[in-house]
Amino acid sequence: MGDARQAGGGPPGGRFRALRVWRSPPDQPRWARPALLAVTAVAVVMYAWGIGSINLEPFYGAAARSMSESWHNFLFGAADPWGTISVDKLPGALWLQALSLRVFGFHLWAIVLPQVIEGALTVLVLYRAVRWVAGPGAGLVAALVLAVSPVTVLLNRGNISDSVLILLLVLAADATTNALVTGRLRPLLVAGVWVGLAFQAKMLQAWLILPALFAAYLIAAPAATLLRRVGHVAACALVVGIVSLSWMTAVSVVPAHDRPYVDGSCNDSLFAQVFVYNGINRFAATEVHQQGCSPPSHFLVEASRIGAANDLGTASIPAGWDRLLRGVFGRDVAWVVVPAVVAAAALLVLRRGRPRTDALRAATILWSGWLVLTWAFFSSGRYLNSYYLAALVPALAALCGLGAAAAWRRRDRALTRVTVLLTVLASTAYAVTLVPPNAGIRPWIIAWLVVVATLAAGILAGSLRRGHGSVWSISWGLGLAAVALLSSSVWASASVVNTGEGPFDTPYQPARITDITQVGPAHYRAVGWPKLVRYADAFPTDQAVDVFESSYLASGYIFATGREFLPVGGFSGQVPSPTLAQLRRDVAEGKIINATPAVAPRSRNPDMIWIIRHCQALSGPDFSFVYQGTTLRRFVCTPGDVQAARRQARAR
């Protein structure tokens, strides 16, 4: 028994085995594991606080609910309960949300739970990836920076696919770092698998970091010859391609009548959805431009214009190299840009002249490449949602961790302390400019940042004087510097948790924006959803409750009720689904009775035009409403309308 206690645990298989999770492995300091778990716990609390009341993205929420209702819908990523059309992206992230709904039932928290778990796992994996080359202290700093970054907090409090994308890409970086350190091929191939799986969540964005992974491996892998390293990278690229395209290829061979129509495509092609609609068009345009599609729905065009005029969303912010350093984008992600850039530059200078296989320099190249590639892509792309920027944070956090460890190891050198001092002053000055005047707590934030930065700078400056560079002053100076550099992120993250914000919000946004994104939807869920559910339950399950132009408009009703509100034209209202022949069959069979097309301006979708021409418009305020500058009216269709349309066609 004495030996067992000295070893730090109970008998093998005993009831105390679970406590070992709190204990650090033999190759790490005793504080490492407890500190990491504490950081992860803080992350979980911030991500999960109030998740049952956060406003979610209804389009993805409707798809997750539809996918949870049948395994057919689950497999093909259906956007509606009948499985007539798919979601307009690959469904990898939605699979996890749908599984959560199948297990726990329909609750808002059940949809958010996978993202909370993914965010927590990302913190743990980033710690390991950085620890490989710089030790547990560096890993802990990186994990902390990631955990409390406001855009990360916002993202993991919603139902957006970027959470699992980032987890899988950090796993790929971790596996690549393993390959750099151990010299084994297998971890590099595993990295390829992770990137391929990330492709299922966010498609082409998953491939964005591949040049950084490959460059680091080609430069520093222990394999003796460049040709051998190139061969390893080629094998990894092959794995990436196979895993990335596997689901698309498998689904493409399924007959069209046995699966949902592929949204975002005008020819029912997953490859067009991924590489055109979510590729070329996303980077250079905002609409579907494919032969066979209808013009976009007027209310979607108008919604974009109204959103830009009222500062809703970020799609209207023009591209530019400084796009991510100011305004809402800056408040999301730029709080630690200064220390991350200083760390990257300093590490590359410090590690010059080292052997080719230097792992720390290779890791710096990997994370710097990730940051530069992603930053350049987001700076130049035409369409950019604020939560996209969460993909920058792992690289920023890793560089901060690597830089902090290097500064601590070289803390006895005056140049190190001068560099840290200047970094604190520059970063604090920049952070002050990011806090907008409308932030009610701005005086408190500025006061805190200035006081902590002044204390850190004062102690570090004092330590530079001959005879004053004691261990105490240097340690406290660097510790306060770390607090000063991280404080602005902590303030921003605390503010978004306090106000209950989610992925479509930004730190310190005006209260009127929060009223639109959170307060209004919460009121509608409390008041409107019960009425809508009772209304939908009055219809038989084999009949659509209503027909709307675009999945965008139908998704809110599907999300609330789990019932079929048939989407016409996919997300944009442009794609040929359902076909006009199928729509008429559904009307003839009594599957469709109610339909709500746009009448002013009039819909340009062929299905909706047929409904306006051949079905009966209902009059009265209860059957008409205005949405985003477009008037929609309720029509009632009967099997007789189909027969009358056929007679008219024969008469012509």
VOGU-3710 file (C-alpha; in Angstrom, 3 decimals, decimal comma):
1> mgdarqaggg> 0,000/0,000/0,000  2,844/2,349/0,852  4,361/1,873/-2,601  1,017/2,551/-4,251  0,563/5,791/-2,336  4,078/6,911/-3,153  3,374/6,255/-6,823  0,518/8,716/-6,587  -2,523/6,475/-6,988  -4,640/3,671/-5,633
11> ppggrfralr> -4,626/0,053/-6,673  -4,896/-0,656/-10,414  -8,559/-0,573/-11,377  -9,489/1,061/-8,058  -12,060/3,770/-7,583  -9,376/6,488/-7,470  -8,131/5,830/-10,985  -10,326/8,606/-12,376  -8,463/11,127/-10,225  -5,315/10,532/-12,264
21> vwrsppdqpr> -6,723/12,727/-15,019  -5,776/15,696/-12,828  -2,159/14,571/-12,549  0,480/15,555/-15,032  2,389/12,852/-16,938  5,912/12,150/-15,683  7,478/14,243/-18,464  5,546/17,404/-17,494  5,583/19,662/-14,416  3,035/18,923/-11,700
31> warpallavt> 1,169/22,132/-12,465  0,755/21,459/-16,198  -2,281/19,148/-16,273  -4,282/20,922/-13,514  -3,640/24,296/-15,150  -4,689/22,995/-18,561  -7,886/21,521/-17,181  -8,635/24,793/-15,396  -8,220/26,726/-18,676  -10,465/24,209/-20,434
41> avavvmyawg> -13,081/24,541/-17,701  -13,069/28,318/-18,125  -13,543/27,821/-21,862  -16,470/25,435/-21,360  -18,199/27,858/-18,979  -17,813/30,752/-21,426  -18,961/28,703/-24,406  -21,890/27,054/-22,619  -23,203/29,949/-20,531  -26,855/30,454/-21,472
51> igsinlepfy> -26,722/28,135/-24,497  -30,396/27,321/-24,133  -31,373/30,895/-25,014  -28,848/31,927/-27,699  -30,254/32,843/-31,106  -29,119/30,223/-33,609  -28,737/30,289/-37,379  -32,150/28,972/-38,506  -30,984/27,608/-41,854  -28,466/25,264/-40,246
61> gaaarsmses> -30,808/24,632/-37,329  -33,577/23,531/-39,702  -31,183/21,252/-41,566  -29,935/19,654/-38,330  -33,524/19,070/-37,200  -34,517/17,639/-40,577  -31,460/15,382/-40,611  -32,290/14,114/-37,134  -35,711/12,893/-38,284  -34,504/10,104/-40,602
71> whnflfgaad> -31,261/8,369/-41,484  -31,914/9,113/-45,166  -31,990/12,831/-44,425  -28,964/12,407/-42,159  -26,838/10,713/-44,789  -27,586/13,197/-47,568  -27,720/16,399/-45,498  -31,347/17,254/-46,248  -32,473/20,815/-45,550  -36,172/19,941/-45,114
81> pwgtisvdkl> -38,042/17,030/-43,466  -39,222/15,604/-46,804  -35,643/15,543/-48,059  -36,430/17,399/-51,281  -33,225/19,453/-51,250  -29,916/19,372/-49,446  -28,262/22,056/-47,373  -26,094/24,264/-49,582  -22,827/22,989/-48,056  -21,343/19,628/-47,210
91> pgalwlqals> -23,070/18,327/-44,076  -20,092/17,216/-41,958  -20,657/19,618/-39,062  -24,433/19,145/-39,202  -24,046/15,402/-38,717  -22,800/16,038/-35,183  -25,676/18,415/-34,415  -28,236/15,974/-35,855  -26,819/13,138/-33,753  -27,087/15,322/-30,654
101> lrvfgfhlwa> -30,748/16,018/-31,459  -31,447/12,304/-31,944  -29,922/11,561/-28,548  -31,303/14,445/-26,487  -34,394/15,493/-28,438  -35,052/18,929/-29,884  -33,569/21,587/-27,595  -31,521/24,639/-28,483  -28,788/23,541/-26,091  -28,630/20,144/-27,822
111> ivlpqviega> -27,729/21,886/-31,086  -25,046/24,039/-29,448  -23,559/21,246/-27,317  -21,365/19,788/-30,122  -19,762/23,189/-30,704  -19,030/23,599/-26,983  -17,332/20,190/-26,958  -15,426/20,944/-30,161  -14,208/24,247/-28,737  -12,999/22,594/-25,533
121> ltvlvlyrav> -11,217/19,850/-27,465  -9,508/22,461/-29,640  -8,044/24,057/-26,511  -6,625/20,686/-25,417  -5,240/19,798/-28,850  -3,586/23,191/-29,341  -1,852/22,765/-25,985  -0,391/19,476/-27,161  0,611/20,816/-30,574  2,580/23,689/-29,026
131> rwvagpgagl> 3,987/21,577/-26,172  5,608/19,245/-28,718  8,222/21,872/-29,539  8,192/24,489/-26,756  7,131/22,781/-23,553  4,021/22,855/-21,335  4,339/26,544/-20,452  4,093/27,549/-24,103  1,225/25,138/-24,629  -0,664/26,553/-21,665
141> vaalvlavsp> -0,299/30,145/-22,878  -1,514/29,119/-26,345  -4,488/27,259/-24,864  -5,416/30,266/-22,720  -5,179/32,765/-25,582  -7,395/30,523/-27,728  -9,919/29,885/-24,960  -10,597/33,547/-24,172  -10,436/35,049/-27,677  -13,810/36,748/-28,270
151> vtvllnrgni> -14,404/35,410/-31,782  -13,730/31,880/-30,506  -16,168/32,371/-27,638  -18,821/33,733/-29,995  -18,359/30,942/-32,529  -18,631/28,131/-29,980  -21,855/29,611/-28,608  -23,749/28,864/-31,833  -24,431/26,250/-34,498  -21,885/27,245/-37,157
161> sdsvlilllv> -19,713/24,624/-38,864  -16,434/26,496/-38,269  -16,077/25,015/-34,764  -15,439/21,497/-36,031  -13,405/22,841/-38,955  -10,995/24,542/-36,562  -10,768/21,490/-34,301  -9,872/19,243/-37,225  -7,310/21,692/-38,627  -5,629/22,048/-35,227
171> laadattnal> -5,532/18,243/-35,069  -3,826/18,321/-38,479  -1,272/20,848/-37,234  -0,696/18,722/-34,140  -0,117/15,606/-36,242  2,243/17,485/-38,577  4,227/18,756/-35,595  4,422/15,162/-34,348  5,845/14,156/-37,728  8,383/16,986/-37,557
181> vtgrlrpllv> 9,571/15,914/-34,116  9,560/12,129/-34,537  10,449/11,862/-38,215  7,674/9,319/-38,837  5,471/9,345/-41,949  2,354/8,022/-40,254  1,523/11,245/-38,321  1,782/13,220/-41,560  -0,721/10,884/-43,213  -2,982/11,264/-40,177
191> agvwvglafq> -2,753/15,024/-40,696  -4,034/14,433/-44,227  -7,001/12,517/-42,839  -7,837/15,393/-40,475  -7,724/17,936/-43,307  -9,909/15,673/-45,457  -12,473/15,417/-42,669  -12,334/19,191/-42,210  -13,264/19,454/-45,895  -16,578/17,757/-45,034
201> akmlqawlil> -17,303/20,645/-42,670  -16,161/23,743/-44,588  -15,021/22,494/-48,001  -12,211/24,452/-49,684  -11,292/26,462/-46,613  -9,912/23,258/-45,105  -7,229/23,141/-47,810  -6,090/26,680/-47,071  -3,487/25,678/-44,461  -1,967/22,833/-46,493
211> palfaaylia> 0,900/24,963/-47,881  1,898/25,863/-44,313  1,847/22,231/-43,170  3,759/21,027/-46,205  6,331/23,832/-46,083  7,162/23,125/-42,451  7,555/19,421/-43,175  9,656/19,922/-46,297  11,986/22,282/-44,459  12,435/20,470/-41,162
221> apaatllrrv> 11,396/16,824/-41,319  14,244/14,466/-40,309  13,948/12,469/-43,561  17,441/12,671/-45,036  16,756/13,729/-48,627  14,492/16,389/-50,090  13,132/13,865/-52,579  12,011/11,614/-49,733  10,299/14,510/-47,973  8,561/15,483/-51,229
231> ghvaacalvv> 7,348/11,898/-51,533  5,924/12,044/-48,014  4,121/15,307/-48,787  2,741/13,829/-52,021  1,404/10,834/-50,077  -0,240/13,178/-47,578  -1,789/15,226/-50,407  -3,189/12,026/-51,906  -4,785/11,138/-48,558  -6,259/14,652/-48,338
241> givslswmta> -7,801/14,304/-51,802  -9,235/10,840/-51,191  -10,801/11,690/-47,830  -12,032/15,108/-48,990  -13,818/13,824/-52,080  -15,005/10,474/-50,698  -18,505/11,503/-49,569  -19,099/13,690/-52,616  -18,124/10,859/-54,945  -20,238/8,273/-53,133
251> vsvvpahdrp> -23,335/10,487/-53,136  -22,848/11,469/-56,777  -23,343/7,860/-57,926  -26,710/7,630/-56,134  -29,573/8,153/-58,613  -31,043/11,636/-58,402  -34,522/10,374/-57,526  -33,158/8,577/-54,447  -31,577/11,620/-52,791  -32,245/15,320/-52,226
261> yvdgscndsl> -31,474/17,808/-54,964  -28,047/19,414/-54,398  -28,585/23,021/-53,330  -26,238/25,645/-54,732  -26,086/23,734/-58,002  -28,097/24,258/-61,146  -27,338/20,761/-62,450  -27,735/18,703/-59,246  -23,956/18,344/-58,849  -22,073/18,255/-55,554
271> faqvfvyngi> -18,914/19,270/-57,380  -20,646/22,399/-58,704  -21,946/23,126/-55,195  -18,473/22,891/-53,655  -16,182/24,313/-56,312  -18,462/26,879/-58,000  -21,183/27,992/-55,562  -19,026/27,714/-52,424  -15,753/28,305/-54,248  -15,462/30,729/-57,148
281> nrfaatevhq> -18,746/32,527/-56,473  -18,083/32,909/-52,749  -14,708/34,452/-53,360  -15,696/36,767/-56,193  -19,482/37,209/-56,022  -22,553/36,932/-53,819  -24,997/35,109/-56,121  -25,251/31,813/-57,977  -24,031/32,235/-61,558  -24,673/28,898/-63,255
291> qgcsppshfl> -26,596/27,983/-66,370  -30,055/26,652/-65,561  -30,720/28,806/-62,490  -33,381/31,488/-62,060  -32,607/35,059/-60,994  -32,144/35,462/-57,223  -35,097/36,114/-54,943  -35,781/39,809/-54,568  -36,052/39,661/-50,785  -32,567/38,125/-50,499
301> veasrigaan> -31,076/40,953/-52,538  -33,042/43,454/-50,492  -32,049/41,778/-47,225  -28,397/42,260/-48,132  -28,982/45,932/-48,925  -30,983/46,591/-45,745  -28,406/44,760/-43,644  -25,588/46,876/-45,037  -27,552/50,088/-44,499  -28,208/49,186/-40,851
311> dlgtasipag> -24,743/47,784/-40,056  -26,149/44,253/-39,795  -23,651/41,624/-40,804  -20,231/42,203/-42,320  -20,630/41,243/-45,976  -20,544/44,892/-47,080  -17,157/45,699/-45,501  -14,783/46,255/-48,437  -11,710/44,096/-48,962  -8,299/45,455/-47,992
321> wdrllrgvfg> -5,075/44,480/-46,268  -6,176/46,289/-43,073  -9,746/45,001/-43,185  -9,180/42,701/-40,194  -7,359/45,283/-38,091  -10,223/47,721/-37,561  -13,942/47,935/-36,863  -15,960/44,846/-36,084  -13,345/42,493/-37,534  -10,652/44,049/-35,367
331> rdvawvvvpa> -12,804/43,696/-32,256  -13,303/40,042/-33,083  -9,742/38,901/-33,605  -7,050/41,587/-33,480  -6,454/41,909/-29,729  -3,341/39,688/-29,780  -2,070/40,449/-33,283  0,816/42,614/-32,030  2,350/40,027/-29,639  1,795/37,220/-32,163
341> vvaaaallvl> 3,585/39,078/-34,970  6,431/40,139/-32,664  6,787/36,538/-31,459  6,927/35,149/-35,002  9,557/37,659/-36,112  11,654/37,231/-32,978  11,612/33,436/-33,150  12,655/33,382/-36,803  15,563/35,696/-35,973  16,582/33,755/-32,857
351> rrgrprtdal> 16,510/30,376/-34,627  18,512/31,457/-37,657  21,578/29,347/-38,223  20,050/26,351/-36,424  20,097/22,909/-38,056  17,526/22,323/-40,775  15,539/20,014/-38,496  15,038/22,629/-35,763  11,497/21,858/-34,576  10,817/25,226/-32,935
361> raatilwsgw> 11,644/27,127/-36,112  9,531/24,675/-38,128  6,586/25,203/-35,788  6,990/28,957/-36,159  6,914/28,562/-39,940  3,833/26,333/-39,713  1,781/28,686/-37,541  3,025/31,821/-39,314  2,097/30,254/-42,651  -1,353/29,378/-41,312
371> lvltwaffss> -1,794/32,992/-40,160  -0,519/34,645/-43,355  -2,476/32,401/-45,743  -5,743/32,707/-43,848  -5,298/36,438/-43,253  -4,628/37,071/-46,945  -7,646/35,026/-47,986  -10,024/36,787/-45,594  -8,600/40,205/-46,435  -9,224/39,802/-50,151
381> grylnsyyla> -12,446/37,785/-50,255  -15,627/39,599/-51,183  -18,006/37,854/-48,782  -16,857/37,560/-45,164  -18,906/36,694/-42,103  -17,417/37,839/-38,827  -17,223/34,354/-37,330  -14,952/33,180/-40,176  -12,106/34,940/-38,364  -12,060/32,282/-35,649
391> alvpalaalc> -9,863/30,305/-38,056  -7,079/32,843/-37,414  -7,038/32,382/-33,649  -5,207/29,014/-33,321  -2,249/30,457/-35,238  -2,264/33,692/-33,221  -2,512/31,727/-29,972  0,236/29,278/-30,923  2,630/32,094/-31,837  1,852/33,857/-28,553
401> glgaaaawrr> 2,617/30,624/-26,688  5,878/30,039/-28,550  6,916/33,659/-28,026  6,052/33,634/-24,318  8,158/30,524/-23,733  11,101/32,007/-25,636  10,872/35,268/-23,672  10,779/33,395/-20,367  13,814/31,275/-21,253  15,778/34,397/-22,233
411> rdraltrvtv> 14,400/36,656/-19,524  17,839/37,416/-18,133  18,766/39,260/-21,349  18,099/42,974/-21,564  17,030/42,779/-25,233  14,252/40,337/-24,323  12,860/42,657/-21,659  13,048/45,664/-23,951  11,182/43,744/-26,657  8,462/42,671/-24,215
421> lltvlastay> 8,173/46,207/-22,822  7,711/47,743/-26,281  5,268/45,000/-27,261  3,126/45,698/-24,189  3,032/49,436/-24,891  2,220/48,982/-28,596  -0,401/46,291/-28,000  -2,113/48,275/-25,233  -2,230/51,431/-27,344  -3,730/49,446/-30,222
431> avtlvppnag> -6,263/47,695/-27,958  -7,466/51,068/-26,673  -8,254/52,135/-30,257  -10,287/48,953/-30,808  -12,692/49,623/-27,922  -15,492/51,701/-29,498  -16,834/54,894/-27,892  -20,294/53,317/-27,496  -18,978/50,642/-25,109  -20,507/51,561/-21,763
441> irpwiiawlv> -17,603/50,096/-19,821  -14,952/51,746/-21,994  -13,525/53,921/-19,167  -13,066/50,856/-16,964  -11,441/48,856/-19,759  -9,032/51,629/-20,644  -8,195/52,280/-17,001  -7,416/48,611/-16,399  -5,304/48,248/-19,543  -3,338/51,424/-18,849
451> vvatlaagil> -2,697/50,570/-15,196  -1,548/47,002/-15,852  0,561/48,001/-18,867  2,153/50,856/-16,903  3,007/48,560/-13,991  4,495/45,941/-16,315  6,456/48,515/-18,290  7,664/50,202/-15,118  8,930/46,991/-13,543  10,592/45,848/-16,773
461> agslrrghgs> 12,190/49,255/-17,290  13,425/49,219/-13,711  14,943/45,769/-14,187  17,093/47,160/-16,984  18,973/49,411/-14,600  22,274/48,004/-13,455  21,861/46,123/-10,221  18,043/46,165/-10,340  17,468/43,121/-12,552  16,528/40,749/-9,747
471> vwsiswglgl> 14,736/37,486/-10,352  11,710/38,947/-8,568  11,449/42,068/-10,723  11,996/40,221/-13,974  9,458/37,516/-13,147  6,806/39,960/-11,984  7,454/42,227/-14,943  6,966/39,414/-17,455  3,916/38,109/-15,577  2,243/41,518/-15,589
481> aavallsssv> 3,180/41,892/-19,263  1,331/38,666/-20,037  -1,714/39,922/-18,107  -1,615/43,225/-19,969  -1,397/41,521/-23,371  -4,301/39,162/-22,626  -6,577/41,542/-20,716  -8,172/43,144/-23,763  -9,307/39,729/-25,051  -10,676/38,797/-21,635
491> wasasvvntg> -12,682/42,017/-21,387  -14,155/41,518/-24,873  -15,045/37,863/-24,238  -16,615/38,626/-20,870  -18,771/41,307/-22,487  -20,215/38,945/-25,109  -20,972/36,253/-22,519  -22,592/38,835/-20,250  -24,910/40,056/-23,021  -25,688/36,523/-24,276
501> egpfdtpyqp> -24,309/37,015/-27,771  -23,526/34,413/-30,430  -21,664/33,921/-33,738  -23,433/36,730/-35,598  -22,511/39,298/-32,953  -19,295/41,187/-32,242  -17,821/42,544/-28,992  -19,121/45,944/-27,859  -21,731/46,123/-30,603  -24,554/48,682/-30,134
511> aritditqvg> -27,531/47,561/-28,085  -29,815/48,026/-31,096  -27,881/45,310/-32,939  -28,131/42,925/-29,988  -31,876/43,622/-29,863  -32,134/42,451/-33,478  -29,817/39,442/-33,234  -30,733/38,146/-29,759  -33,570/39,908/-27,920  -36,069/39,906/-30,802
521> pahyravgwp> -35,533/36,247/-31,742  -35,747/35,209/-28,074  -39,118/36,957/-27,783  -40,331/35,287/-30,978  -39,313/31,850/-29,683  -41,239/32,454/-26,482  -44,367/33,866/-28,123  -44,401/32,939/-31,814  -43,062/29,392/-31,773  -45,882/27,841/-29,683
531> klvryadafp> -48,490/29,377/-31,975  -46,633/28,208/-35,062  -46,292/24,667/-33,703  -50,044/24,490/-32,984  -50,789/25,765/-36,487  -48,454/23,253/-38,137  -49,819/20,341/-36,096  -53,248/20,912/-37,677  -51,886/19,594/-40,990  -51,359/15,895/-41,762
541> tdqavdvfes> -47,728/14,823/-41,819  -47,862/13,916/-45,528  -48,889/17,463/-46,464  -46,651/20,529/-46,586  -47,784/23,203/-44,176  -46,755/25,887/-46,655  -44,507/26,517/-49,663  -41,928/29,305/-49,603  -39,499/30,667/-52,132  -36,032/29,703/-50,800
551> sylasgyifa> -34,824/27,516/-47,988  -33,700/30,725/-46,314  -37,322/31,739/-45,736  -38,686/28,254/-45,054  -35,931/27,321/-42,612  -37,247/29,387/-39,708  -40,582/27,558/-39,847  -38,939/24,146/-40,200  -36,619/24,924/-37,304  -39,524/25,877/-35,046
561> tgreflpvgg> -41,884/23,025/-35,923  -39,937/20,162/-37,478  -42,648/20,050/-40,167  -42,400/20,379/-43,931  -42,470/23,923/-45,267  -41,476/23,113/-48,823  -38,517/25,238/-49,977  -38,613/26,234/-53,634  -35,353/27,219/-55,298  -32,953/26,274/-52,512
571> fsgqvpsptl> -31,255/28,854/-50,292  -31,069/31,560/-52,960  -34,420/30,757/-54,598  -32,601/30,145/-57,872  -32,004/26,416/-58,264  -34,521/24,202/-60,150  -35,867/22,307/-57,136  -38,510/21,078/-57,109  -39,098/20,859/-60,822  -42,295/22,399/-62,085
581> aqlrrdvaeg> -43,560/18,915/-62,993  -42,940/17,698/-59,428  -44,667/20,747/-57,956  -47,763/20,114/-60,074  -47,768/16,428/-59,064  -47,640/17,425/-55,404  -50,580/19,784/-55,900  -52,523/17,137/-57,818  -51,921/14,591/-55,028  -52,942/17,025/-52,295
591> kiinatpava> -49,443/17,224/-50,781  -49,409/20,981/-51,403  -52,341/23,253/-50,592  -50,903/26,456/-49,155  -48,180/28,453/-50,908  -46,791/31,913/-50,189  -45,004/33,390/-53,211  -43,697/36,917/-53,601  -46,188/39,116/-55,453  -44,572/42,581/-55,252
601> prsrnpdmiw> -42,012/42,499/-56,741  -43,298/39,369/-58,395  -41,350/36,151/-58,019  -39,182/35,112/-60,946  -39,044/31,454/-59,954  -40,979/29,218/-62,431  -42,686/27,228/-59,652  -43,911/30,345/-57,897  -45,019/31,941/-61,169  -47,158/28,843/-61,828
611> iirhcqalsg> -48,732/29,144/-58,374  -49,543/32,832/-58,878  -51,138/32,114/-62,251  -53,146/29,018/-61,394  -53,918/29,019/-57,652  -56,358/31,224/-55,731  -54,983/34,250/-53,868  -56,458/34,827/-50,410  -57,369/38,388/-49,486  -57,126/40,035/-46,117
621> pdfsfvyqgt> -54,304/41,128/-43,776  -53,937/37,628/-42,300  -52,815/36,266/-45,662  -50,254/38,866/-46,672  -47,051/40,197/-45,120  -44,032/42,239/-46,080  -40,561/40,768/-45,638  -37,374/42,663/-46,511  -39,189/45,016/-48,863  -41,083/42,185/-50,594
631> tlrrfvctpg> -44,840/41,498/-50,310  -45,742/37,813/-49,983  -49,324/36,527/-50,248  -50,978/33,251/-49,347  -52,407/31,172/-52,212  -54,490/28,015/-51,987  -53,934/25,305/-54,581  -56,243/22,390/-55,368  -55,994/19,367/-57,692  -58,510/21,168/-59,887
641> dvqaarrqar> -55,995/23,946/-60,490  -53,649/21,428/-62,090  -56,406/20,116/-64,334  -57,379/23,664/-65,343  -53,746/24,456/-66,159  -53,556/21,383/-68,379  -56,713/22,419/-70,226  -55,306/25,910/-70,761  -52,072/24,454/-72,111  -53,990/22,215/-74,566
651> ar> -56,114/25,167/-75,664  -52,991/27,123/-76,593
//
